[in-house]
Amino acid sequence: SIAQEQVTPLHADGWRAIGKSMQERSAFNRRQQPQVNKSESPREIESGGDLAYSTAQEQTDDWILDRDVWDGSISMGTDGTRGNSETERIHGQVELERLTRCGLLELELDYIRSDANDQLTKHHALFELSHQWIREDSPTSWFGEFGIEYDEFKAFDMRLKANGGIDRTLFKSERNTIISRFGAGVSKEVNGPDDRVVPEAVFGLDYAHSKDDFQTWQIQFEYFPDWTDFTEFRIEARVEWEVILDKDYGLSLKMLGIDRYDSTPINRKPNDLTYSILLSWKL
């Protein structure tokens, strides 16, 4: 019977099987692949809270994110003109998060590109990976963050940053949450005039508001001064308003503004502001 069988999960925790090509390229997936008799009939497997089905075919299958484990959204916005002027603009965004044994893991990617009359006018990508170590019995938690900033119109190829510190929930109610942040880290500009590793402090404030069951506001502000000279600093700010269009299909409209300020732009403008309207699909 099924209950008497010793079952080996056919997928790593948090992943689900489909396809073939990626598994052939992935040493990790090959290590996770058990030896199963190809004559076995399909059987239901439960492991780590995920539900999967095993067949002989799955021994050459690929792995994708399991939506029972990961939460998040994929968003896209585009606009353009034709005629006396030709413009094109695209903004893509991926947000993922999942609970871990000790907190919350979050991943975010923004990609923006604009062209006007066949000339590139904006091209940058922002990637952030962060983890929060949450204590349920305390308003204080720890955070760690790694980020990559690519911008074709900056004086450097990309900026790397890594930091960590303390989050503290200042206020929380059914509709509102305010969180402060303090920490320290470093940043480095790659292939730029100033390629030193800069020690930075981290001061941040997050505000989230749910107006009703269909509208949410989020405001994030982070200030990164140079520990050795507080007159040199960076600011990263984000404002987001999301309106749910269809709960059943997970569709929403998102209005997003991203501002990046650098007090040492090196022959560039110090401030970059991007604002977009995106159609978002919740995973």
Summary of the structure (lengths in Angstrom):
residues: 283
radius of gyration: 22.6
end to end distance: 35.2
largest distance: 73.0
contacts: 783
relative contact order: 0.11
helix: 6%
strand: 64%
